[in-house]
Amino acid sequence: MELEFLGTGAGVPSKQRNVTSIALKLLDERNEVWLFDCGEATQHQILHTTLKPRKISKIFISHLHGDHIFGLPGFLSSRSHQGGDEPIDLYGPKGLKEYVETSLKLSQTKIGYALYFHEIEEDGLIMEDESFRVLVKKLAHSVPSYGYRIEEKDQLGHLDAQKLMEDGLPAGPLFGQLKTKGQVEYAGKTYNREDYLSPDIKGRIITIIMDTRSCPSEKILAQGADMLIHEATFGLDDTKLAYRYFHSSIQDVASLAKEVGVKNLCLTHISSRYVGPLLKEFIKEAKAAFPSVRVVKDLEILPVERREIDG
């Protein structure tokens, strides 16, 4: 599980940072990629990566401001021309369906796969399967904006192969059957999974929070997260300015991260004012506010580590 930051800027693109888009790479877990926001030129950023558009199966939109959605129609169109024929699920605030369908209709764009829209109008669980669940809560922005909490479900631990063989079960398919079914019979002996299984492997939690003022919803979304990705449009000296524009400052985000006990903090959606010496000062302020922090850059890839060592 990895995060690849396709765009880390706020408002308008700059030479250093494109506007917002984040790819959650679940290639080992489910051979898929999930996209969070799709700002202008996201598909151009993808060209500089190893990402395959056809692998993108879900797109989650935080809100309908242009720097978070203007790249969506173009990406959907190009994916259709690049071998993508599997459906895409699109999640986001009410109005997302109208925006996408109007853009495609007026440009006479034909999509060669199905689009399934899931418009969010209230907090709660929006997606769940055997391995993941995704929850949303409304944030405090100038338009409806939602934060996402992605929870990987716990996995069964590892079988103690050495002990199993010592107890008479030969290595091979029976090991897999034992882990899947919980019990197998061999040579007149019954083997029970719980006698040979290590503790469950704890699932990872990622929280992605874009444009917002500080608000109670953030605390619920970020509680105990292994990685919190949060917009930090402004530095320490601009907390009042951040509040005025319904955004967050370094101080806002650091306070949240400390309060809810996140393991790692990534700051993104950085204002274009922070370049050169100002960016260096921004990074210095961020590290002073929260030691385990990273001010991410475009095309940076970060693994999502587990809180506990497997087994």
N, C-alpha and C positions, 0 to 999 in steps of 0.2 A: 504494500500500500504506500503510494507516494503522492505528494502534491506538487504540481507544476504550475508556476505562476506565469500566466500568459500576459497579464497586464496588471500593473501595480500602481497606476497613477489615478489621480482624482480629477473629475470634471472634464478636462480636455487632454488629449495626448501631448506628449513632449518628446524631445529627442531621446531622453533617458527612459521614459516610462510610457507604455501604452495604457489605455484605459482598462477598466477592470474585467478580468476573466481568470478563473482558477480551474484547473483540471485535477480532479481526484482520480488517480490511476489505480484501478482495481484489477489489474491484469492477472495477477497471481490468484486473487480471490475469486474472480468471476469472469475474467477476460473481457472487461468492460472499462469504459471511462465515463465519469460523470462530470459535467461542466457546470460551474457556478458562475452565473452572469456571463454576458457575451457582448462586451463593448465593441465599438467600431474597430475594425481591422483584426478582430480575434483570429479570423481564418488566415490572415497574413502571418500572425505570430506562430500559428500552428505549423506553418511551412518551415520554421526554424527549429522544429522539434521532431521527435520520432513518433509523435501521436498520429494515429490514423483516424480520420473523421468517421469512418464506418464503425469504429469501436465505441464512439460516443452514443450512449443509449438513453441517457437522461440529462436534461438541462434544467437547472434550478435558477430562477430569476429572483433576486432580492426585491427589486422595485422597478418601476417603469421609467426612471430617468434615463435620458439618452446614453449617458456614458456607461450604462449597464445593459442596454438592449440594442443599440444601433447596429451591432454586428450580427444580430440573430438572423434576419432574413437572408443576408448574403451567405452566411455559413450553411444554413439549411439548403439553399440552392446549390452551393458548390458540393456539399456532401452527396447530393443526388447524382452529380456528374462524376463522382470519384469512387463509385462502386458501392455506395451506401444504399442498401435496399431494406435494411431492418428498420422497424418503427422506432420513433423517438417519443419518449414521454416528456412533456414540458410542464413544469410546475412554476407558479408565480401568482402575483396578485390579479384580481379581477381586471380585465382589460387586455391581458396578455394575448388571449385568443384573437380578439378583434385586431390588435396591432399586427400580429403575424399574418393573419388571413388577409387583411386589407393590403399589407405590403406585397404579399405574393400575388394577390388578385390584380392590383393596379399595375404591377410590373410584368404581368402575364407569365409568372414563373410557375413551372410545373415541377412538382415534387414527386419523385418516384417511390415514395414510401409513405406510410401512415404517420400522421402526427396526432398524438393523444394529449389533450390539454387537461390539466388539473388546476383549476383556478382556486386560489386560497382566499377564503373569506373569514376564517376563524382559526384560532390557535389549535394545535393538537397534532396527532399522528397523521401524516400524509402518505406514508409508504412503509410497507413492511413485507418481508419475505423470510425465507428460512435463515438468512445470514445477516440481514441489515434491517434497521428501522430508521426512519427520518422524521423528526419532529420540527415544528415551526412555532414561533411566537412573533407577534407583531411588535415592532420596535417603535421608536419615537423619532420619526422623520417628517419632512414636510409633505410627503405623499405616503400612502400605505407601503411599508417596507417590512420585510420579514427576515428574521435570522433563522439559520438551519443548524440543527444538532443531528449529526450522523452517528449512529450507534452500531458498532459491529457486535453481533451477538457472541456470547461465550462459546468456545469450542471444546469438544471433548479433549482431555489430556492425551498423553502418549502411553501406549502399551509398554510394559516392561518385557521386552522381547527375551532378554536373558533368563528372567525368572520363568517365563512361559516354557522355554525350551528345557530348562532344568526340571520343570514339572511334567514334561513329556509331550508338549504340543509342538509339532514340527513347524518350522518357519514356512510361510507360504500363504495361500489363500485363506486358510483357517484363521489367521491373524485378523485379516480384514473382516471376515464374517463375525468374529468375536466382537470387534469394535463396533460394527454396524448393528448387529442383532442383540448383543449383550450376553449371549451365551452360546457355546458350541459343545458338541459331544465328540469325543475322540477316544478310541480304544477303551470304551467302557467308562470313561471319566468325564465328568461335567466341569467345564471351565466357565467361570463367571467373570464378566468384564470388570466389575468393581474390585476384584481381588488383584488386578494387574494394571489398573489405570492410575496415572498421575492426576493431580488436581486439574480442574478445567483451566483452559487457556483463556485468560481474561480478554474480552473484546475491547477494541480501541474506540475512543470517542473523539470526534472532531467537531468543533463548533465554528461556524462561519457567520460572522456578523458584519454586515456592510453598513450603509449610511444610517446613523442614529445618534441621538443624544444619549447620555447615560439614562438608564431606565431599569425598573425591576425585572423586566422580561429577560434582559441580558444575563442576570444572575442565574436564572433557571436554565437557560440554554447552555451556559458555560460551566456549570457546576461539575467539578472533577474531570474536566476534559483533558485528554492527553495532549491535544493541540488546539489552541484557540487562535483563529485567524480573525483579525479585527481591523476595521478601518481606523486609521489614525491620521486624519487629514491635516491636523495642526499640531505644532510643537507645544512645549510647556507654557510658553509665554502667551499663547493664543487660545487658552481655554475658554475665555469669554466669547471670542470670535467663533470658536467651534460651536458653542451653544447657540449663538445667534443664527448660524446657518444649519442647525440641526445635524451637527456632526460631532465627532469625538476628537479629543486631544490625547497626547501621550499620557498625561496624568489621569485622564478619565479611564483609559484602557488599563493602565498599570494598577490602578486602584481596584478595578474589577477583577483582574487576574489574581491579585493577592487575596482578595476576599473569598473567591470561590475555589482557590487551590488548583489552578491549572498547572500542568507540567511544563508546557512550552508555549510561548507566545510569539506570534508572527504579526507584524504590523504591515499593512498594505494600504492602498488608496491614499497615497502620499501626495500632498499638494505640489504642484509644479514649481512653487516658490522655493522649495528645498533642493537646491543644487549647489555644487561646489562646497565652499566653507559652511554654508547654511545646512547642507545635508550632513556633513560631518558632525556639526553641533547637534542636529536632530538625532543622529545615531547615538551620540554620547549621552544625550538626555534620556533616551529610551533605555539604554543599558543601566544608567544610574537609577531609573525608576523601577526596573524589573530585570534582575540579572539574567534570567533565562529567556531573553528576547532576541528576535531577529527582525531587522527591517529588510524585508525581502525585495529582491530585484526581479525585473522581467526575465523570464526563462529559467529562473532558479528552480531546482528540484530538491525537495526535502522529504526524507522518509518519515513515516508516522510510526514511531517506536511504541512498543508495548510498555505498560506500566510495570509489569512483572516479567521475569524471565520464564519462558515456557518450561513446563514440567515441574 
